Amino acid sequence: MGERGKRKILTGVVASDKMEKTVVVTVNRLVLHPVYKKYIRKRTKVKAHDEKNECHVGDKVLLIETRPLSKDKRWRVKEILGRAA
């Protein structure tokens, strides 16, 4: 009964880890152009909560939607999918 709604999930690459317990993640997506029907790469930067400060620049991470944690932090790092080279 107390189940929450389906949370959105994103994957992206850590762009910055300079903040305490926060990482900036670049999320890429493909969008179909309405007129030319060609796929365009779009990029969004989101701030995500990283409780143990274990993410570093270049890591591929899985993000999960969460309640607002700060003014512009709405995502949480669920797991690290791959480490930077």
N, C-alpha and C positions, 0 to 999 in steps of 0.2 A: 504494500500500500504506500509506503513512504519512498517510493522510487522516484528519482529525479528524471527530468526529460533527457532526451538524447543530447549529449554534449558534442560540439563540433571538434574535429580533430584536424590539425595541420602538420605538415612536415616542412622543415626549412633548414637553413644553414646559419649558424651563429655568426653575426657580423661584428658584435662588440660584447665584451665581458668586463668592461671597466667599472660597472656599478656593483654595489654590494647586493647580493642575492637577486640580481636582475640581469638578464641578457637581452640583447636586441637580435631578433631573428629575421632574416630575409626569407619571405615566402614567395615562390614563383608559381604562376598559374598561366594557363593558356586560355585565351578568350577569342571567340570567333568574331571577326569583323562583320558588322551588320550589312555593309554594302558589298565589300570585296570577297567575303566568305573565306578569308585567309586567317589562319591562327596567328595571334599576336602574343608575345610573352609580356605579361604584366608582373610587376614586383611590388610587394607590400612589406613594410617593415613593422613588426609588432614587438612590444616589450613583453617578456615572459618571466615568471617567477622561477628562480633556481635556488631552492632552499639551501643546498649544501655547497654552492659555488663550485660545482664540478664541471660545468660547461666551459669550453674555451673556443676562441675564434677558429672557424672552419669545421667545427663539429656539426654533424647532421643530427637534428633532434626532432622528436615527436612532441607536439604541443596539444594540450587539451584545454577546452574552454572552461573558465571558472568564474566565480563571482568577482566583482571589481576589487582589486587588491590595492590600487592606488589611483591617481588621477587618470593615467593612461595604461595601466597594466591589467589586462583581462584574460591572460593566458598563463598556463603553468607548464613547465617542462615535465612530461610524463616519463620519457626515457631517452637515452642517447643512442641513436641508431648506428653512428659511425664516428670514429675519432678523426681529427685532422691529420693529414699526411705528415 
